[in-house]
Amino acid sequence: MSFDHRSHPLTQRIALALGAALLLTSAAYAAQPTQPNEPADVCPALKHIVDAPDFKQLRAQPAAQVPGMSPADDCRANTHAYDCHWRAHWQADGVVNDPLEELGADIAACFPNVVHDVNTPTRQHFIVTTDDRRVNVTASVQGQNELRLRVTR
């Protein structure tokens, strides 16, 4: 028994249309820079803050702006401490449901020389060691979805 390997023209058109639709859908998905519910990358801002020679200068520097923190939010700084409070505006990313846990995971991932020595439901503390200094980074909860970031040396 033999099969005829020729396809019906309508079947070929449907297959081509489905293939084109899949290709366009894949291209559109790949072109999206981040998923809508995914929090923004905080590493560039955290690195800028930790590397700052003088924390007093950070309020005027856009590179120190933590994503999700508006300029009107409360940040205080002196030469040796940077202390900010803000409301977490991001949604759960499907892996971590708590903004403090999310921020703590980001801090741990941002720095190659970091020690995570306190991990409680309301406070996370890290020690970041750079070539010339040791920096303490503390993330804590101030209220529901209200976070505090304190960086000291």
Secondary structure, DSSP 8 states (H G I E B T S, - for coil): --------HHHHHHHHHHHHHHHHHHHHHHH-SS-TTS----HHHHHHHHH-S-GGGGGG-GGG--TT--TTSEEEE-SSEEEEEEE------SS---HHHHHHHHHHHH-SSEEEEEE-SSEEEEEEE-SS-EEEEEEEEEETTEEEEEEE-
